[in-house]
Amino acid sequence: MQVRELEDCPHFNAGRGSVLTAAGTVEMEACVMEGTMRCGAVSGLSTVANAVSLARLVMERTPHIYLAFDGAEAFARDQVRRACVRAWLRARQS
């Protein structure tokens, strides 16, 4: 998925290179939708490398459309999604 490439690139403000919150932390969100009225969304992620992939799993593998913060992080661990060190998400700001 091309969005994952953007999330992994520190030059974009999604995933790695995310804009920091006022508290200096990374909190990511993502949403995916299909034309069949299906959707999945996640927010408040701080240890998941590709939020968009997790949003797709919410759509495909759960009865929910939205998971946030601790629930989203727990779902990511249950799905064995690629976790990352929080420092990886912080790219140097130019």
Secondary structure, DSSP 8 states (H G I E B T S, - for coil): -HHHHHHH-TTSSSSTT----TTS---EEEEEE-TTS-EEEEEEESSBS-HHHHHHHHHHH-S-SEEEHHHHHHHHHHTT--B--HHHH-----
